[in-house]
């Protein structure tokens, strides 16, 4: 009899894996575990330092957007005034055209009543007397000249009105664009501030305390740098005084930093600007505000110098171009200190390395070191008058 053989299993065993389906599932699980392990580091909670950097950056972006908002708002206001003037002019010209049209109608009616449109021979024959004919002809000649002048004036006014209408239409389109830019800038500011508030709201009490400690150390370093600048200013004053021991002070030498002295009237204006700025200390920063109850940074400097009789533009981008640029070492009280590469912040220098400024949303107008955000943050110094 033939030997009996045990049937072989239909599926082969490979490295302890019973079926291909199980092998696939195992490999998939390994891959998912690997991906999870790689993704875990990206979900970590940011450090306090990272949160502070992010929040500061958001506030700076909001302030930059605020200056864009201020520019768009100013453009919108000016454009609206221009459009209103054009529309008023168009209305006046339209009224004048209507009056001219009525006058032309009167001329036409007069021609019809007097028979001015009839041939001269027929008019002569229909006249009661030859003298009536000559009187009527002379009258119609004068009437025709008046009519011609009226028509010429009508045509000229109509062309001018059409030009004004086209200009008004273009100005309205520009106004619409400015309004869209204004709305966009406002939305950007609100978004940045919302993001900053969200980051801060997620901090624990301990993290907020650590953040406050970091800010305190930052302010201490800023004060130290301000004190160093104050010592340099004092040394410059003493050196300038020693150079003229037996002379009365010259109106063109010395100053708060040893540089060329300012004109007395300029010094007086700077003093008035500083007096106004000091009176605003403690008022809240509000983006887009120009006083009297709240300010943004450029609104404060504009209002301060306005109190001294000097008109500054609305935005930091324009204020930086008004006056004379000087080195920080030569800064005098009343000078404008601009910050960051995008010139999105400005303060009013008060001397000894300190300034008055409206810092950021949630803060108040205050005196602070010009190094409040580090030396590299300082962009330039401008003397408005």
Secondary structure, 3 states (H helix, E strand, C coil): CCCCCCCCCCCCCECCECCHHHHHHHHHHHHHHHHHHHHHHHHCCCCHHHHHHHHHHHHHHHHHHHHHHHHHHHHHHHHHHHHHHHHHHHHHHHHHHHHHHHHHHHHHHHHHHHCCCCCHHHHHHHCCCHHHHHHHHHHHHHHHHHHHHHHHHHHHHHHHHHHHHHHHHHHHHHHHHHHHHHHHHHHHHHHHHHHHHHHHHCCCHHHHHHHHHHHHHHHHHHHHHHHHHHHHHHHHHHHHHHCCCCCCCCCCCCCCCCCCCCCHHHHHHHHHHHHHHHHCCCCEECCCCECCCEECHHHHHHHHHHHCCCCCCCCHHHHCCCCEEECHHHCCCCCEEEECCCCCEEEEEEECCEEEEECCCCCEEEEEECCCCCHHHEEEEEECC
